[in-house]
Amino acid sequence: MNIAARFFGLIAVPLLFALVGCHELGHVDGPGDYGSAGDNLVGEVRQVDTRNREIELRTDAGRNWRVRYDNRTRVTYRQRDYAVMNLEPGDYIAMRTQQDRDGQLYTDQVTVRESVQNRGGRGQGRLDGVEGTVEYIDSQRGSFEIRDRSNRLVIVSLRFNPPRTVTDRFSRMRAGDHVRIEGKFINQDRFELENFL
């Protein structure tokens, strides 16, 4: 009996350490085997490359990762869905990752744990202004489309954790309304809203 207990102890303790070590590597800092279900990357957004459809992330351990996304990728913050382009440098996120056909990391689900605004930061630089007529409203995603004075269609998204005045105005807005807004252009036809004017 004593010999069996000692033998079990010699086997069980190293096995326990091995399992704990694998868990830390695979689920805290980065995907352990690049593709098994449930692998997560957790860290701070460095940038969102909309041209190459990649999110650059820096983990708490200081490693940089570039993870692909596509139109099916969901971004969730406080039980609401947003577009990937709404992510900002400084947002603290968790990404569910897997390997795509090219062997690159891909995410289909991003959860914002803390927005850059809540972490005490905010993007810098002057704000842009846009004026136009509301064409379409997507209440679930917190976005709308406006036709500006030059007849260009601009997709406008609410930033994470917008002020109450902005969400109240957004909920009252209807197609056909004329609006003046300020915020930042993410690219030529995508705009992140800061305030209604």
N, C-alpha and C positions, 0 to 999 in steps of 0.2 A: 504493500500500500504506500509506504514512504517513498519507495523508488519510483513508482508510477506518478506520484504527486510532484516529485522533483523533476521528472522527465517532462511532465506537462508544463511546469513553470519555465523550464529552459526553452521550450518551443513557443509558449503563449506570449511571453514578454517581448521577444524580438518581433514576433508577428504583429503585435499590437503597435509597436513603434513604427513598423513598416506601413501599416494601414493609416496611421495618423499622418505620417509624412506624405503619403500619396494624396491624402485628402487636401492637405495644405497646398501642394503643388497644383493640383487639378482644379481647385475651386476657389482659391483666394487670389492668387496673383495672375494666373493665366491658365489656358486650357492645357491639361496634361497630355492628352493624346490627340489634340486638334480634330475634334469631330464627334466625340461621344456626346449623347444627349445630356443636357444639363450643365455643360461646362459654362462657367461665367467669368467674365472679365469685369473687374470693378475698379473705377478710378475716375480721373478728371478729364473732361473733354479738352483736347488741345485745339482742335479745329475740325470743321466738317468740310470736306472737299467735295462739293456738289458736282464738279466736272467728272471726277473719277469715281464718284459715289463711294467714298470712304470716310470713316470716322477715325480720327487719330485720338488715341487714349493714352494717358500716362497713369500707371498704377501707383498705389501707395509705396510699392517697393522700388519705384523709379524706372520701371521698364516702359518703353513706348511700343504701342501696337497700332497697326492700321487694319481696320476691319471693314469689309465691304457691306453695303446695304442695297436694297432695291425698293420698288414700289410697295412690296408686301411687308416691309419692315414696320413694326408698330413701335411708337414711342409713347409711353404712358407716364403721366405725372399727376398725382393726386386723383387717380381713377378717371382721368380724361385722356383721350388720344390726341396726339399732335403729329405733325409731319417731322421728319428727320431734320429738315432745314431749320426747325425751331431750336435745335440744340445750340447752345452757346459755349464758347470757351469758358471754362470754370465750372460748368455744370458737373455735379458728381453723380455718376451713373453706374448701373450694372447692365451688362449686355449678355444675353444668352447667345453663345457662339457654336458654330459647327464649321466643318470644312466644305467648301463648295467644289464644283467639278474641276476647277483649276488648281485645287489644293490650297486656296487662300481662305483665310478666316472670313466668315460671313455671319451676320446677325439678323435674326428675324424679330427680335424683341429687345427693346431698350427700356429700362425703367429708370426714371430720374429720381434719385434718392434725395438730392438737395439741389435746388437751382442756384445759379451764381448769385442771384439777387439775395437769396436767403443766406448765402455764405458771406455776404458783405461786399460783394464785388459788382461790377457793372461794366459793360462794354464802353469803350471811350470813343470820343470823336463827336463831331456835330451831328445833329439830326437832320434828315431830309424831310421835305414836305411833299404831299401828294393831294390832289383835289380831283374829284370825279363823281360819277354816278354809280351807285351800287347795282351790280347786275345779278349776283348770286350770293347766298349766305349758307355756309355749312356750320350750323350751330354745334354739332357734335365734335367737330375738329377745331372749332374756334377760329374759323377763317372766313374770308369773303372775297369777292372779286369786284373791282371797280374799273370803269372805263374812264381814263383820264382825258384831259383837254385835247391831247394829240391823238385820241382814239385808240390808245394802247390799253390792252387789258392787263391789269396788275392784280396778282394774287396777294392778298394781305392776310397775315397771320398774327394772332395775339401772342405776345411773348408769354413765357411761363410766369405764373403767379402775378397776373396783371392787377393793377389797383382796382378797387371796387367801382370807381367812377367809369373806368374803361369797360368792365364787364356789364355794368348796368346799361351803358349806352349801346354796347354790342347787342344785348338782348332786346332792346327796343328798335333796333335798326331793321328796315325793310327794303326789299328790292325797289329801286327807283329813287331812293333817298340820295340827296346830294351831300357829300361829306368832304371835310378837310381834315387830314390826319398828318401826324409826324411820326418818324421812326427811322429805320435804316433799310436801305436796299441790300438784300442778300445777293441778288444778281439782277439782271436787266428787268425781269418781270415778276420778281418776288420781293415782298416788302414785309418787314416785321414792325408791327404797330407799337408805338409807345403811348401816344395820346390822341384823342379826338380834339380838334380845335374848334 
